[in-house]
Amino acid sequence: MRSSLVSLMNPSTSRLVMARPPTTTTVQFRRKLTDADRTILLCAGKGNISNGFKNVLDCYAILWELGYRPKADLRDFLGVDKDSQ
């Protein structure tokens, strides 16, 4: 699971396969979850995937407010030493 978390934190190592191109007007989407994705959402939602998804969005909103942008390395932004993991 640790490598899955790392790939989530490093977009260059993750590749999402989309069924149809996303648009800014999308209100629903469906995606097949990997076991690692499901575990992360379940943990984030205390056993509820929908709540976990909402909590992950809330976390991202906070990171955005603090100045994080997708092209930035999240570990560098958070000041986490990559070698200490």
C-alpha positions, -999 to 999 in steps of 0.1 A, spaced: 0 0 0 29 24 7 40 24 -29 4 32 -39 3 61 -16 36 73 -30 22 71 -65 -8 91 -55 15 118 -41 37 118 -72 15 123 -103 44 114 -127 43 78 -116 5 75 -117 -15 71 -148 -53 73 -148 -73 57 -176 -104 77 -184 -134 63 -202 -143 97 -217 -125 131 -216 -133 152 -185 -149 186 -189 -155 215 -166 -192 207 -167 -189 171 -154 -211 165 -124 -207 127 -120 -179 103 -129 -174 66 -127 -140 51 -122 -128 16 -114 -109 17 -81 -77 -2 -75 -74 -20 -41 -51 7 -29 -75 35 -40 -103 18 -23 -83 14 9 -73 50 9 -109 62 5 -121 38 31 -95 50 56 -102 87 48 -139 81 53 -137 58 84 -151 29 64 -173 50 40 -159 55 5 -182 84 -3 -172 102 29 -135 93 21 -138 109 -13 -153 141 2 -125 142 28 -98 138 1 -114 167 -18 -114 187 14 -77 180 20 -69 190 -16 -88 223 -12 -68 231 19 -35 223 1 -47 245 -28 -54 274 -4 -19 270 11 -4 274 -24 1 238 -36 -3 232 -73 -4 199 -92 30 203 -109 47 208 -75 62 179 -56 39 173 -27 66 160 -4 87 191 -11 57 213 -5 50 196 28 86 196 38 87 158 41 121 142 37 117 116 9 145 94 24 130 93 59 99 73 47 
